[in-house]
Amino acid sequence: MCPVVWLNGTHGAGKTTTSSLVQQLIPDSRVSDAEKVGETLMDITPGLPETDNFQHWPPWRQLVVDTAHRVLDYTGGTLVMPMTVLVEQYWREISTGLAQHAIPVRHFVLHADQDTLRGRIEGEHPVPSPFRLEYLKPYEEAARSWLHAEAEVIDTTHLSPAQAAAQIVRRATRESSGA
C-alpha cells in the first residue's frame, strides 16, 4: 500500500467521511487532515498576513509535507489525507516535497456534478456555508484544467461513501501489488 492516499475534491464530495472509511479498510493506516496544519497557522498571534485561505501561506504547504514525513517516519503504515487542493502550484509543491522524502502518493479526486455538490453543501446545515459554496466554480475550473488529469477520479455522484472507499482501496491495493 502506498504511504500516502490523498483524497482531493471540493467541499461536499465526501472526503472526510470517505477518509475515515478508507482508514478502516487499510491495515496500519491513520487519517491525517492537512486542514489541522492550517488551523495551527491561523492560531498564530499576531496573525499571519491576511488571506481568505490558509493554503496561500507558503508555510502551510511545507508543513503538510513535513508533518506527513515525520508521522510516517515515526509510525510507518499509510496516511489517508483528505484535503482540497485546487491550485496546481500548491499541489506540485506538496507532491514534489513528498517525493523528495521518497514518499509515494496515490492521489484520488472525489468528484460529483455541480448540482449534487450544491445539494450536499446546502443540506449540511440550516444555513449553507458561503465559504464551501464559493469553491464550486474553482473546483470546476481545476477539474477541467489539471486536477482530473493529475489524479484518479472517483465519481461519488451516485456512490455512498462506503462504496467510494471500497473503490479507492481496491484500486490502491490492486496497483500497489502489481496486479
Beta strands, then each sheet from edge to edge (+ up, - down):
strand 1: 4-8
strand 2: 29-31
strand 3: 78-82
strand 4: 105-111
strand 5: 152-155
sheet 1: 2+ 3+ 1+ 4+ 5+
end
